[in-house]
Amino acid sequence: QVQLVESGGGYVQAGGSLRLSCAASGTMFSILTMGWYRQAPGKQRELVARITSGGITNYQDSVRGRSTISRDNAKNTVDLQMNSLKPEDTAVYYCAAIRLISGRWEYWGQGTQVFVSS
């Protein structure tokens, strides 16, 4: 099992920055790619960014150029630096990980709220 705990959400004005952090614990050898999802009110959960164990990254178009995902395999952490935040970035952000055996996003954190005011 893998446990994921997020931190760093909060309230910020448009144009501001936030850094989300995720601390992972448990059987770390069982996970591959880690990433951040978000879910805004009334919308489906969507992938924001992901990073492989080797450091390859992918971003959703709406955050590319404004966000950076990073991973420290030694510390079992994955961070998401978000800059130039917009009101439409308001959502609950979830840390997630793909389980090696299934290849699916099976591990999830509890989520951290990000609110961007206009």
C-alpha positions as CSV (number, residue, x, y, z in Angstrom):
1,Q,0.0,0.0,0.0
2,V,1.0,3.6,-0.6
3,Q,-0.2,6.6,1.3
4,L,-0.2,10.1,-0.2
5,V,-0.5,13.2,1.8
6,E,-0.8,16.6,0.2
7,S,0.0,20.1,1.6
8,G,0.4,23.6,0.3
9,G,-3.1,24.5,-0.9
10,G,-4.7,27.8,0.1
11,Y,-6.0,31.1,-1.0
12,V,-4.2,33.2,-3.5
13,Q,-5.0,36.2,-5.8
14,A,-4.9,35.8,-9.5
15,G,-1.4,36.1,-10.8
16,G,0.1,34.6,-7.6
17,S,1.9,31.4,-7.0
18,L,1.5,28.3,-4.9
19,R,3.6,25.2,-4.4
20,L,1.8,21.9,-3.6
21,S,3.7,19.1,-2.0
22,C,2.9,15.4,-1.7
23,A,4.6,13.1,0.6
24,A,4.4,9.4,-0.2
25,S,5.0,6.5,2.2
26,G,4.5,2.7,2.1
27,T,5.6,0.3,-0.6
28,M,7.2,2.8,-2.9
29,F,8.6,0.1,-5.3
30,S,5.0,-0.6,-6.3
31,I,4.4,2.8,-8.0
32,L,5.6,4.3,-11.2
33,T,4.3,7.6,-12.4
34,M,3.1,10.2,-9.9
35,G,1.0,13.2,-10.6
36,W,-1.5,15.8,-9.7
37,Y,-5.2,15.8,-10.6
38,R,-7.7,18.5,-9.8
39,Q,-11.4,18.7,-9.6
40,A,-13.4,21.9,-9.8
41,P,-17.0,22.2,-8.5
42,G,-19.3,20.6,-11.0
43,K,-16.5,19.3,-13.1
44,Q,-14.8,16.0,-13.6
45,R,-11.4,15.2,-12.1
46,E,-8.7,16.0,-14.6
47,L,-5.0,15.3,-14.8
48,V,-2.9,18.5,-14.4
49,A,0.6,17.1,-14.6
50,R,2.5,13.8,-14.2
51,I,6.1,12.7,-13.8
52,T,7.6,9.3,-14.3
53,S,10.2,7.8,-12.0
54,G,12.8,8.8,-14.5
55,G,11.7,12.4,-14.5
56,I,9.7,12.6,-17.8
57,T,6.9,15.1,-17.4
58,N,3.6,15.9,-19.1
59,Y,1.3,18.8,-18.5
60,Q,-2.3,19.6,-19.3
61,D,-2.4,22.4,-22.0
62,S,-4.1,24.8,-19.6
63,V,-1.2,24.8,-17.1
64,R,1.8,24.2,-19.4
65,G,4.3,27.0,-19.1
66,R,2.8,28.1,-15.8
67,S,3.4,25.0,-13.7
68,T,6.3,22.7,-13.0
69,I,6.1,19.2,-11.5
70,S,9.1,17.8,-9.8
71,R,9.9,14.6,-7.9
72,D,12.5,13.6,-5.4
73,N,12.7,9.8,-5.4
74,A,15.0,9.7,-2.4
75,K,12.5,11.7,-0.3
76,N,9.4,10.2,-1.9
77,T,7.9,13.6,-2.6
78,V,6.4,15.1,-5.7
79,D,5.7,18.9,-5.9
80,L,3.7,21.1,-8.2
81,Q,4.8,24.7,-8.5
82,M,2.0,26.8,-10.0
83,N,2.6,30.3,-11.2
84,S,0.4,33.0,-12.8
85,L,-2.6,31.4,-11.2
86,K,-6.0,32.1,-12.7
87,P,-9.5,31.9,-11.1
88,E,-10.1,28.8,-13.3
89,D,-7.3,27.0,-11.5
90,T,-9.6,26.9,-8.4
91,A,-10.1,23.3,-7.5
92,V,-9.3,20.5,-5.1
93,Y,-5.9,19.2,-6.1
94,Y,-5.1,15.5,-5.6
95,C,-1.8,13.8,-5.5
96,A,-1.9,10.4,-7.2
97,A,0.3,7.5,-8.3
98,I,0.1,4.7,-10.8
99,R,0.3,1.3,-9.3
100,L,3.0,-0.9,-11.0
101,I,1.0,-4.0,-11.2
102,S,-2.2,-2.5,-12.7
103,G,-0.8,0.5,-14.6
104,R,-3.7,2.5,-13.2
105,W,-4.0,5.5,-11.0
106,E,-4.9,3.6,-7.9
107,Y,-3.3,5.6,-5.1
108,W,-4.8,8.9,-4.1
109,G,-4.3,11.6,-1.5
110,Q,-7.2,13.3,0.3
111,G,-6.8,16.5,-1.7
112,T,-5.9,20.1,-0.9
113,Q,-8.0,23.1,-1.8
114,V,-6.7,25.8,-4.0
115,F,-8.8,29.0,-4.4
116,V,-7.7,31.7,-6.8
117,S,-9.6,35.0,-6.5
118,S,-10.0,37.4,-9.4
